[in-house]
Amino acid sequence: AARLREYGLESAALKAAAESSKTTAGLLSLYDELGLAQGELANPTIAALIFTAFTKLKPSVDANLRNQLYRAIIEHRIAKPSRLELGLVCVHQAAKEGTELTEAALDEYVGVGQELSEESLADIVRACIAESAAEIDERRYRFPAGKLVRAVLNRNRLAESQLALAEAERQIAARIGPRTAEDNAPPRKPGGSSGNAKKKKNAKGGEGVNGETTSGKRDPTAETEEETLDPFAGIPSTFEARHLDVMVNSEELIADQNRVTGGRVMTRFPPEPNGYLHIGHAKAMFLDFGYARKMGGECVLRFDDTNPETERQEYIDSIEEMVRWLGHEPARVTYSSDYFEKLYELCVELIRRDKAYVCHQTGAEISRDRENMLDSPWRNRPVAESLELFERMRRGMFDEGAATVRMKIDMGHANSAMRDPIAYRIRYVAHPRTGDKWCVYPSYDFTHCLVDSLERITHSLCTLEFEIRRDAYYWLIAALDMYRPFVWEFARLNLERTMVSKRKLLALVREGAVRGWDDPRMPTLLALRRKGVPASAINTFCAQIGVSRASNSIGLHKLDAVIRAQLDNTAKRARAVLRPLAVRISNFPAGTDAIPLTILNHPKDPSMGEHDAAMTPVVFIDRDDFRMTDSKGYYGLAPGKTAMLRGAFAITIHSVVGAEDGKDEPAELIAEYHTELPGGKPPKGVLHWVPCGPPHGFRAEMRLYEPLFMSDDPSAGGTGLPVDGESSGDATQGNLPAKPAWMADLNPNSEAVVSDAMIEAHVHRTARPGDTFQFERVGYFTCDPDSTADRKVFNLTVSLRDSRPKS
């Protein structure tokens, strides 16, 4: 694994490759043959794509075709997974037909140098919607949008599935309007035995841990209503990966479990209170709480507080606040420390059964011997001796590090997590909840599975990096003959240009690269809320990306699309100018300070009301809406040109102050306004504007944001799980190297502060922290807590449209 990591392979791909010595050896040989860079020069994207190609290429593909595909990856002609999938199709087809595949043919098929523009995608989606218009109008939001995605891909294979889905949902919503009560009602189940049989029958179906029927994995673009409506369809009730005999519950255990739970599904969300929750936790919450809600069960919020050095009440309070902000209501709130006495008793019982022992090796010695698969010198000490030593550990008769309790599993096991992991260690630190009662604390590996069982959890969902611990999870529960919850691992949420490592986020805070943990550029839920991201948008995003075991990286534009779609319906419209340019109205009525106007808060939703506005003798437009020289296709203002001020009157520029011959930016424009449209036709240009000065216009600060990092994967080379499930430490404590190398990837343009923007009066008067507006033609902005009564501060929540460059 270490050698693969040198080439840049990481995360789930690294773990998958490391599980097979044959795969590891073959991949290392291939990386070496292809001359992939190592160390700091390694490219994780190339390493991951080569790994995918290596594992997916069929044996029938000859070396020449394989090398063509590998070369396309190395030369960046294939640079993302969707294009690699096209490459695999092309290569496999050539191998099947026995035809020659030229580089040009491969490039043409995978779309080298081609990107489907946002407009082209919208046109294709529009055409596909037209073909299904009658069905969409009839079924409304029950129409399976996945059907449109497949139609889009049939028209243009270069379309991105997720983008096509988002665009399809946007256009469907625009076509049929807001959801109704009927749209939100549960779908009617098909009648008759055949419908029920279809639900139960599935090639991968089977019986769950308590004998329930399961439907297995599904095609995300399948043409049934359930595919679109159920984001939890990927969660099975039986293992799709390694099956372990020890996971099977006896009839007695099942009967006892059902007696206590009534047969209900029980899940849990178990954060460690050593930091602030981030966007990845939002996905975990969505699955834990959502799956329980779907199945009519309950979800427990459990704080995994077994590391007293790192846990603080402020984290506990923040976690509870964020859970409820996202709309989740725990059935109850528990703590692992609630079970300290019971866990101690279970460890004593494990020693009595000769399945655990007290060990005096140092941490370094344990790591060394686990690496070399060597038994501890104390592994076979008498049970009575370990029992006595464990009691002495509890009474505080050993120094920290002088003794641990280790589970006696298998030091020769291929899975390193099974090589006698630590169950208990000594810490002379007061616990936030139990005080000085304990000086021995259980490890993650010991605590997590046992508390799952004690809390009657039926479905223990966790991210894929914990899959390696599944063996130890079930070994311990089986060793104590306790109920075995169903464990299933899903791919964690990886967002491009985003980092969620607590220690690296801490470095950003300490180095002053961000304003704090709630800086709108951070991935924490506190930051997303401050930025103005609606909780409902985060949940919708989690529903759209769904759940699977396939690891991938999701573009930030997909989250932005969801935010944009929701705010389009909910945000009041208002006016703000970021780069004010004064326009003096030369024919403004004498003796008049302002012309009163009334403007709708939302042009598509009159129920959102209206607000008073005013046109003043001097107004501000944005400097980008004026040019000294007009040109075809430009709808802004220029000398002698007319444009409409949105919600007011048309104006025509007749002179410019301070910009002769176009050499300098103008200081002021002189214009006439028209109560009657020139020529009787409205001008094509419609501009946003703000009245000049109090009481009609006010200065404001605008904070404009871009992603915090420049590369898609700034976390390359990040750390993995701590050994034995030990905590990675308090996210606000610990030592960090000065200026880590990954900080060079920070985007210097991630924040731009516009201190002299202008906003209209009603925004200045009414905006409160957390209020979001669409500043027309500018973007969606949310009022920041730094605002005062005299000066408002706004954060850019999301732009009005996807601003990614198009080729």
N, C-alpha and C positions, 0 to 999 in steps of 0.2 A: 504494500500500500504506500509506503514511504517513497519508493521509486516512482510509482505512478503519479504521486502528488508532485514530484519534481517536474513532471511534464505538464502540470497544470490540471490534471484530472481531479475532480473534487465531488463533494456531496454524494448524492445517491449513486451516480455513475462509479465513483471511486469505491464505494462499499460493495456494489454489485460485482465489479471486476475483482476486488480483493477476495470475494467469497470462493472464487474458483482459481486454483493454482494454474490450471490450463489456460484460462482466459488471461490471467495476469502475465504469464510467460509469453503468450502469443501477442498480447497488446504491447508489452515492453519491446519485443523484437520488432514489431511493426513501427512503433514510435522511433526506434533507433534507425531502422531502415529508411524511414521517411525524413530523418534528420530534424525531428521536432526540437524546438528550443526547450531548454530546461531552466529551472531556477527562476530568477527575476524576469527572464526574457520569455518564460513560458506563456503560451496563449491558451487559457482555459476553454475558450469557445472551440478552438480547433481540436484540442484534446478530446473534448466531449463529443464533437461531431465525428471524429475518427472512431471513437469508441462505439458510437451508435452504428456507424457503417460496418465496422468490424463484426459486431454481434448480429446485425440484421442481414448481411449478405449471405445468400444461400450457397451451399457447396458447389452448385452447378455453375456459378459465376467464375470465369477463368481469371488468371492473374492480370491479364491486360485490361480487362474491364474494371477489375478492382482498383488497379492503379490509376485508371482514368478518374474514378470517383474520388480516390484519396487526393489526387493532384488538384482536382477542382476545389476541394476543401482547403488544402494548404495555400492555394493561390487566391483564396477568398472569393472565388467565383460562386461557391456555395457557402453561405455564411450564417444560415439559420436553419433550425430543424425542419420547418415546412418545406424549404427548398431541397433539403437532403432527402425528404420522403419522396419528392418528385424524382430526384436523381436515382434513388433505389428502384423506383418503378421503371425508369428508363433503362437502367442497367440490367435488371432482371428480364425485361422484355427482350432486350438484345440477346441475352444469354439463351433465352427460351427459343427464339427464332433462329439463332446461330448467325445473326447478321453483324456486320461491322458497325461499330459506333464511333463516329468521328467526334472530335472535341467540339466542333461547331454544332453538331446535332445535339449533343448533351447540353451545351450552353443554351441552345434555343429551347429545349424542353423544360429546363429548370428555371428559365427566365433570367439569365445573367444580364445585368444592366437594365433590367426592366422592373418597374414597380407599378402596381395598379394604383392610380391616383384615387383620392377620395371621391372626386367627381365621377370618375369612371365606375367605381364600385357602386356609388349611389344610383347611377344610370342602370347598371345591370340588375341591382336589387329592385329598382322600380319596374323594370321589364318583367322580372319574375313575379312580382306582386300582381302586375296586371294580368298575368296568366292565371293566377289563383284568386282573382279579385272576388268572385262570387262566394268562394269558400271562406275567404277571410271575412267578408262582410257578414256571413252567416255565423261563423264560429267565433269571431272577434278574438279576444285574448286566449281562447282555447285552441286557436289555430297553431299547429306545431311549426314554430319558426325554423326548426332544424330542416324541414322540408325545403324551405327557401335556400338555406345554406347549400344544400346539395345541388339545387338548381343553379345557384351562382357558380359553384365550382365546375359544373358541367359546361357552363358558358365560358369560364376563364379559370383555368387551373391555378393561376398565380394569385387568386384571391386568398386572403387569410380568413380562415373559418371564423375566428372570434370577431374580427372586424365585420365580416359579412353578417354574423348573427346580430351584433350591436346595431348595424345599419338597418337590418330587416326589422328589428324590434322598434327602432325609432320611426321608420316609415309606417309601420303598422299602427303605432300609437298616433301618429299624425293623421292617418286615414280615418281611424274609427273613434278617436277622441278618448277622454279619460275613462278609467275603469269604472264600471258600475257595480252595484251590490251583487248582481247576477254573475258578473265576471269573476268576482272574488269568492263566490261560493264554491264549495268542494265540487269536483267534477262528478257527474252522475255515472254510477257504475253500470256497465253494460249488463242487461238482464240475460237470464238463461244460463244453462250449465256450460255451454261452450265458451262464454265469456269468462267464467270463473276458471275454467280449465286452462284458458290461454294465460291467465295471470300466474297460475301455479307452475305451468310447464316451462322449463328453460333448460338449455343444454348444460348450464353450469349450476343449476339449482340443486337443492338438497335440504337437509335438515339442520337447523341451528343448534346451539348449545342446549336449548331447552325443548328441542323437538319441533320448533316452528318451521314453516315452509319458507323458503327463500327463493328469490327470482334471479339471483346472480347478476353479473355485469351486463350493461346494456350499451348499445350503439348510441352515442350522443346525438346522432342525427336521425334516429328512428322516427317513423311517421305516426307515432301514437301520442295521445295527449299527455300521458304520464311522463314521457321523455322530457317534454318542455316544462311540465309543472313540478317535477320532483327532482330537486338538486341532490337528493341523497340516494339516488338510484344506484350509485356506484358502491354503496356500502353493503357488502354481503353479510350473510349470517354464518357462512362456513368459510374456512381458509381457502384463499386462492393461491397462496404460496405454500410454504412448508407446513405440513400437518404434523402435530406432535401428539403422540399417544397420551402423554400425561395431561393434555388439555381436556380430556373427556371426563365429564362429571358422572358420578354414579347416580342411580335412580334415587337413592336416599338423599343425596345432596340436592338434586333437582327438586325433589318434593319439599325439602326444607326451605329452599330458596323461594319456591312459589308460594309456600305457606306465609312467608314474611312479606313478599312483594305483591302477592296477588297475581303473579305472572306478568307484571308490568316491566317494561324496559326501564333500566336505571343507568344513566350515564353520569359522568363527572367532568368538570373543568378544573384541573389541578395546578394552577400557577404557583411558582415559588415566589414568595414576597420579597424578592431582592432587587426589584427594579420596576420600571414602568412598562405596561403592556404596549405592544406594537401591532402593526397591521397583520402580522402573521398570527398573533393570538386571536385576532378577529375571526379568521377562518376557523381556527380550532373551536372558538366559542360557537360560531354559526353551526358547526357540525355537532358538537356535544349537546347544545341546547336544542338545536333544530331537529336532530334525529329523535331525541326524547319526545319533543312536542309532536312530531309526525306520528310516532308510535303510541301516543297517549300515555307516555311515561313521565319520568321526572329526571331532572339534572341537578346534581349537587355542585356547589362551588366549594372546592376544598383547597385550602392553603397548605402547600407542601412545606411546612415550616420546620424542617429537621436540621437546619444550619443556623444556629443562634448568632453566629458572627455576622451574618449578612442580612438578617431580616429586620425590617423596621415598620413601625405602625403606619408611617406615611405611605408606604407601598401598599399595605393592606387596604387602607382607606381609598387610595387611588384605584386599585384593582376593582374593588366593589363598585366604585363610582362609574368606571368605564364599562363594567359588565351591564349595569342597569342603563347607562346611556345608550348602549347598543340595543336595548329593549329586551334583555334577557332577565328573567326572574328566577333565581335559584329556588329549588324546593327547600333547601336549607343551606346554611353556610357552616362548614366544618373546618377543622384544622387537623393535620397529622398529629400535632402535639396532644390532641384530645385522646389519642390512643397510646401515649407513651407507656403507660402502665401495662396495657394489654400487649403491646409489642415486646416489652421486656419479658413478659411471661412466655410469649411465643418463642423468643430466642432461647430462654431457659429450656423449653420443651424441645427445641431443635437440637440443643446440646445433649439432652437426655437421650435422644434418639440416635446419637452419634453421627449427626449430620452437620455439626458445627464444632469449632474448637477455638480456644484462645491462642493467638499467635503473637510472638514478640519480635517479628521481623520489622525492620524499618520500611518506610514507604518505598525507598529506592530498592531495597532487597526484594520486596514483594513484586515490584514491577519487573526487576531482572529475572526472577524465577518464573514469573508468569510468561515472560517472553520465551524463556528457555524450557518451559513446561517441566519445572522441577518442583517437587513437593517441599513444603515448609518443614523445617526440622521438628516443629511442634504439631504436625498434622495428625499424628497418631497417638497423641498423649491420652491418658485415661479420661473418660467422661467425667468422673468425679473431680478430677483435678481441674478441668476446664470450668465446671460448675462453680467450684470454689473461687477460681481466679476471676470469673465474670462477676461474682458477688463482690469481690475485692475491688474490681474496676468500678462498680457502682458506688461503693463507699468512698471512692477517691483515694485509693491506696497506691495508684500508679501515676507516674507523670504522663503528660500528653505524649502520644507516640510510642509509649512503652509497651502497650498491649492493644490488640484489636480482637474482635470476634470475626472469624471467617467461616463462610459456609463451605462444607466439605462436599464439593460436587465432583469435578474431574479436572485435574491439572494437565491432563493430556488431551483435553477436548479441542477440536478444531476451532471452535468458537471461543475466543479469548474471554468473553464475558462469563463463561462457565468455569473459568480457572480460579475457583475458590474466592469469589468476590467478598468484600468486607461487608459484614452485617452491622457491627457496632464499633465506634471509635470513641476515644476520650477527648472531651473538650471542656475546659474549665472556663466556660463563658455562660453568663446568665441568659436564660431564654426570655424573649419578650413576654411570653404568656405564662410560663411555668416557673420563672425566676431561677433560684439556685437549687431547685429540687433535684435536678439531674446533672450529672457530669459525664454521662455516657449518652450518646445520641445515635439513633439508627441511620443507616445510609439510605440512599434513594433505592438501591436494588432490594433492600430488605423491606422498606416501608411501603413502597408504591403498590406492589401487588397485594400485600396483606391488608392494607387499608381498603383497597378496591373490594376485596372479599368481605371484609368486616362491614363495609357500607352497603353490601348487597348489590354492587354494581354488576350489571349484566353485559354491558358493552364498554370496553375500555379502548377508546380511540386515541391514537397518538401519531406523531409524525415518523417518517420512515427511518430517521437516524436512530430510533429506539428499537428497530426490528431486531438488531443484534442481541437485544436484551430479552427477547421473547422466551428463549430457552430457559434462562435463569428465572424469569417470572413464573413460568409454569412449574419448574422444578421445585421452587420453594413452596408454592401453594400445595403441590402434591405431597411434598415431604411432611406437611402438617395436616394433610387430608382435609383441606378447606375447599369451599366452592370456587370453581375456576371461571372467572368472567371470560367473555369472548373478547379477544384482543385483535384489533385490526389497525394496521399502519397506513397512513395516507401521505401523499407528497405534500411537503410544506409549501407555503406560499412564497415564491421568489419573484420579486418585482425588479425589473431592470432599473439600473441607475439608483438602486436603493440598498442600504445596508441595515441589518437588524441585530448584528452582534452587540451585546450590551457593553462589552469592554471597549469596542471601537466607537460606539456612540458616546461613551464616557469621555474618550479622548477628544472627540469633537467639542464636547461641552467644556472640558478643561482647557483646551487650547484656544477657546474663544472663537472657534470656527462657526458656531451657532449661538443663538441668544440663550439657549437653555434647553431643557428636555421637552418643552412645549413649543420650540421654534417651529413655525409652519413648514420648514424644510425637512424636519425630522420625520421618521416613520412611526413615532409613537402615537397612540390614540389621542393623548393629550394634545399633540401637535396638530393632528388632523382635525380635531374639534376646533382648535383655535383658528386654523386655516379656513374653517367654514364648511368642511365636508359633512354632509348630513349623515347621521348614523344609518338611516335607511339606505343611503347610497352604498355604504360599506357592505351592508347585508345583501343588497341586490348584487353587488359585484361578486361577493362570495358565492351567491347562488348561481351566477352566470358561469363562473369558472368551474363550478362543480367539485366533485371529489373523485380522485383516482390515485393510483400508485405510481403513475408516470410523472417523473420529475421534469419540470420545464420552467422556463423563465417567462414571465408575463410582462408585456410592455405597459408602461405607465399610462399610455394613451388609452388603454382599455378601461382603467379605473376612471380616468378623466371623462371618458365618454358616458359612463354611468352617472357621474356627478353632474355633468352638463345636462343630461336628459332630465334628471330630477329637478335641478334648479330652474330649468327652462319653464317648468310648470309652477314652481312655488316662489321664485324670487320676484319681488316687486321691481319694476323698471324705474330707473332714475337716470340723472345726467351728471356726468363728471368729465372734466377735461384734464388730461395729464400734462400736456405742454401748452399752456394757454397762450393764445395770440389774440390781442384785443381787436375788435371790429367796432368802429364808431359809426353809428347810424346817422347819416347827415340830415335825413328828412324826418327824424323822430319828432312827434308832435311837441311843439313848444309848450313849456310849462307842465309837462307830464313827466313824472319820475319813472313810471312803469306802466306797461300795458298788461292787465291781468289775463291769465290763461288758466285753463283747467285741463289736466292731463291724466289719462287713465294710468293706474298703477300697473296694469297688465293688459296689453292690447288684445290678447286672446281670451281674457277672463274678466269681464266687467264686474263680476262679484267681488273682486279684490279692491274695488273702490277707485277713487281718484284723488288727486292732490292739487293744491293751488300752486301756480307758478307765475312767473312774470318775465316779460321781455323789457329790458332796460335800454337806455340810450347807448350804452356800451355793452357788448356781450363778448364772451370768449369762445373761440373755436380752437380746435387742436391745430398746432403748427403743421402737422402732416396733411391737413386738409387744404393747404394753400401752396400754390406754385406760381412762380413768376411767369412761367411759360406753359400754356395749355398743351395738351396732347390728346390724341385719339384714345378713347377708352378710359380717360381720367374724368371722374365725376365730381371732384372737389372744386374749390374756388381758384380763380386766376383773374388777373386784371380784365375787366369787361365781362366776366362770366357770372352766371346766375346759379344759385343753389338754394335748396330749401333748408331752413332751420327746422328740425323736427318738432312738430307740435306747435309751430308758430307761423312765420311768414317766409316768403322767398326774399333773398337779398342779392344785389348785384354790386360787385366791387368796381369802383370807378377811380380809385387812386390808392397808392401805397406809400407809406411813410417809412423812410429809413432803409430802403433796399433798392438803390438805383442800379440798373443794368443787371439785376439778379446776383450781385456780388455778395450781399450780406442778407441775413435773415431780416424780414421787415420788423419794425417796431410796432406798427399799427396799420390796420386796413381801414379805408373809408368806404362806406357802402350806403346804398339806398335800400329801403325795404319796400315791399309791394303788397298793398292790400288786395290787389287783383293780380292774378298770375300773368306774367308777360306772354302775350300770344295766346292766352287762354289754356296753355298746356303746362303741367307741372314739370319742373326741371328733373333730370334723371338723378342728380346728386341730392341726397338728403343727409344733412350733417347734424351731429350732436353739438350742443352748445350749453353754456352756463351764463346766467346773468352776472354782471360785474359788481362785485362787492356787496357787503351787508346793506340792507337786510335780506337781499335776494340771492347772493352768492357768497361762499366762504372758502377760505384756504383749508386744505386738508393734506395729510400725508398718505401716500400710496406706496405699499411695499409689494414689489413685483417679484415673482419667484419662478425659478427654473429648477430642474432636478439638482440635487446636491452634488452628484458625481457626474463625471463626463462619460465614463465607460459603462457599458451595459451591466458588467459584473465587477463592481468595485471590491467585492469581498474575496477575490481570488486569493487562495492561500490562507484562508481563515482557519481558525481552530475548530476542532470537532468536539465531541462529548468528553467531559472529564472522566478519568478512569474511575470505575466503580460507582458512577453516578454522583460523585462528590460535586458540590456546588462550584460553579465558576466564580463565585464571590459576589459581594455586594456591587451592584452596577455603579455605585458612586464612590467606591473605595478601591484600594489596591494600587500597585505600582504599574506604570506604563512607560514604555520607551519614549524618549523625546522625539517628536515629529516622526511617527511611523511612516514607512515608505508609501503605504497606500494613500496617505494624505495628499500625495502629489496628484491624485486623481480628482481632488475637490474642484468643483466648477467655480471659477472665480466670478462668474456672472449669476450665481445661484440666487442672489438677492440684489435688487436695485431699489433704492429708496428715492421716491419722487416727493420732495418736501413742499413744493409750491403748486400742487394740483388745485383745481377748483371744483366744488360741488354745489349743487343747488340747495336752497334754504331748507326745504322740507327734510332732506337727508341729514343736514346738520342738526336740525331740531329733534328728529325722531330716532336716529340711529342709536342703538344700544349694542354693547359688546355681544357678538353672536348673531346679530341681524345681517342677513345677506341680501344684496341688491344686484340686479343686472345693470351695470352702468352701460347704457346702450352704445354699441359699436366699440366698446372697450373690453369688457369682460365681467365675470361674476366676482364680486368683492364682498368681504365680510368684515364688519366692524371689529376692531381689535381691542382687548382690554386696556391697552396703553392710551386709549382715547380719553380726552378730557371734555368738559363742557365747552371749552373755547376752541378746541382743535381735535378733529376726528382723525383717527388712523384706520386705514383699511388694508386688509391683506387680499392679494389676488388668490381667489379660491381655484378658479379654472378659467381658461380662455374661452372665448365664444365658439371657437372651432379648433379642430386639430391643426396645430401649426407646424407639424413635422415637415421637413423638406420633401418635395415630390420630385421624382426623376422623370 
